[in-house]
Amino acid sequence: MMRHEKKSARSQMSDVNRNHQVITRLDESLPLETDDWAAVEQILMRLTEFAPTHMLVDLTSAIALFADDQARRAYILGQEDIAAELKRKAA
């Protein structure tokens, strides 16, 4: 049973490393300052007049986490599509 637990721990570590690599690749490739983000920042600044700052920080963090997850999923799906296409061409 101990071998299974070690294998599971290794598998989890591998998943964590893969996710970290994907996040790093996305961070290096995607611009952080865009016109779209500037508009979001302006809206958030206007909201600070009505909502407490900590609520806006929580909202911004939740949006960023959601966007990161969606980008990571899209990246992984794209990699799977490329692998499938390469297999199809090689066959």
C-alpha positions as CSV (number, residue, x, y, z in Angstrom):
1,M,0.0,0.0,0.0
2,M,2.9,2.3,0.6
3,R,4.1,2.0,-3.0
4,H,0.6,3.1,-4.2
5,E,0.8,6.2,-1.9
6,K,4.2,7.1,-3.2
7,K,3.1,6.7,-6.8
8,S,0.1,8.8,-6.1
9,A,2.2,11.5,-4.4
10,R,4.6,11.4,-7.4
11,S,1.7,11.7,-9.8
12,Q,0.3,14.7,-7.8
13,M,3.8,16.3,-7.8
14,S,4.0,15.8,-11.6
15,D,0.6,17.4,-12.0
16,V,1.7,20.4,-9.8
17,N,4.9,20.8,-11.9
18,R,2.9,20.6,-15.1
19,N,0.4,23.2,-13.9
20,H,3.3,25.4,-12.8
21,Q,5.0,25.1,-16.2
22,V,1.8,26.0,-18.0
23,I,1.2,29.0,-15.7
24,T,4.8,30.2,-16.2
25,R,4.5,29.8,-20.0
26,L,1.2,31.8,-20.0
27,D,2.7,34.5,-17.8
28,E,5.7,34.9,-20.1
29,S,3.6,35.0,-23.3
30,L,0.6,37.1,-22.4
31,P,0.8,40.8,-22.1
32,L,-0.3,42.1,-18.7
33,E,-1.1,45.7,-19.8
34,T,-3.8,45.8,-22.5
35,D,-6.5,48.3,-23.4
36,D,-9.1,45.7,-22.2
37,W,-7.4,45.5,-18.8
38,A,-7.1,49.3,-18.6
39,A,-10.9,49.5,-19.0
40,V,-11.4,47.0,-16.2
41,E,-9.0,49.0,-13.9
42,Q,-11.0,52.2,-14.6
43,I,-14.3,50.4,-13.7
44,L,-12.7,49.1,-10.5
45,M,-11.4,52.5,-9.6
46,R,-15.0,53.9,-10.0
47,L,-16.4,51.1,-7.9
48,T,-14.0,52.1,-5.0
49,E,-16.3,55.0,-4.4
50,F,-19.1,52.7,-3.4
51,A,-17.6,49.4,-2.3
52,P,-14.9,48.7,0.3
53,T,-11.5,48.2,-1.1
54,H,-11.1,44.7,0.4
55,M,-14.3,43.6,-1.6
56,L,-12.8,44.9,-4.8
57,V,-9.5,43.1,-4.1
58,D,-11.5,39.9,-3.5
59,L,-13.4,40.4,-6.7
60,T,-10.3,41.1,-8.7
61,S,-8.6,38.1,-7.3
62,A,-11.5,35.8,-8.1
63,I,-11.7,37.2,-11.7
64,A,-7.9,36.7,-12.1
65,L,-8.0,33.1,-10.8
66,F,-10.9,32.3,-13.1
67,A,-9.1,33.8,-16.1
68,D,-5.9,32.0,-15.2
69,D,-7.8,28.7,-15.0
70,Q,-9.5,29.3,-18.3
71,A,-6.3,30.2,-20.0
72,R,-4.5,27.1,-18.6
73,R,-7.4,24.9,-19.8
74,A,-7.2,26.4,-23.2
75,Y,-3.5,25.9,-23.4
76,I,-3.7,22.3,-22.4
77,L,-6.5,21.7,-24.9
78,G,-4.4,23.3,-27.6
79,Q,-1.5,21.1,-26.7
80,E,-3.8,18.0,-26.9
81,D,-5.1,19.2,-30.3
82,I,-1.5,19.6,-31.6
83,A,-0.5,16.2,-30.4
84,A,-3.6,14.6,-32.0
85,E,-2.9,16.4,-35.3
86,L,0.7,15.3,-35.2
87,K,-0.3,11.7,-34.6
88,R,-2.9,11.9,-37.4
89,K,-0.2,13.2,-39.8
90,A,2.3,10.6,-38.7
91,A,-0.2,7.7,-39.3
